[in-house]
Amino acid sequence: MKFFSKGKGVYVLDVTGYTCPYPVIYTRKALSRLKPGERLEVITDNPPSCENVPNAVRRDGHEVVGVESVGRGVWRILIVKRG
């Protein structure tokens, strides 16, 4: 798991190699470190995370901008922290 800043107000959480529930746990932990309005890009290679992570963060009140394929078997989940 890697968490780093990509630029002003944009962070990346790479959870490739992890299966659920870890991507959800790490995403929530990363979001707790962000300020409202900042963005988090979650990179995953676990297909169920493409549904589990967005569902969990929406329940927490955050905005899911989208889920997109960024390579063979790899996805990026774009999240904006709210509240």
N, C-alpha and C positions, 0 to 999 in steps of 0.2 A: 504494500500500500504506500503510495506517494501522495503528498499534499504540498502544493507549491503555488506561488503567485505567478500568474501569466502576464500581469500588467496591472495598471491601476483599477482596483475593484473587481478583478477577474481572477478566479482561482481554479485550479485543476486538482481533482481527486482521482487518482488512477487506482482502481480496485481490480485490475485484470488479475486473473488467477484465483480470485475469491468467489465463493458461492454463498447464496443466501443462508443465513440472515446478515452476513458480514457487510456486504455493500450498503445495506440499509443502515446498519449501525454506524459505519464509518461516514456515510453521507450526513446523518444527523449530527454526528460529532463535528464534522467540518463546518456545517451550517451554523453551529453554535459559536464558531469563531469569527463568523462574518458579520458585517453590519448590514442593516436593512438597505436594500437596493443593490447590494453587491451580487455578483454572479458566480455560480459554481458549475463547472463542467465535470461531470462524472464519466469516467471512461471505464467500460466494463466489457468483458467477453463472456458474461453469463447471461444467456437469453432471458431467464425469469426476472433478472434485475431490471430489465427494460419495462416491466410492469410494476414490480414490487417497489422499486425506489420512487418512481413518480407517484404511485398511490400513497406511500408513506409520507412523502414531503407535502403533498397536497393536503392530507389530513392534518399536518402540522401547520398549515396556513401559508405555505410558500407557493410560488408560481412555477409551474413546469412549462418552459418555453417550447420544448420539443425533445424528441428522441430521434437520432439520426445515425445511420450506418456510416462509419468512418474507415471501414476496411473489412476484409473478410472475417466475419464472426466477431467484430468489435463495434461497439456503439458508444455514442456520446449523448448523455442526458444533460440538457441545459436547464438550469434552475436559477431563479432570482429569489434571494432571501426577502421575506416580508416580515413586517411587524417588529 
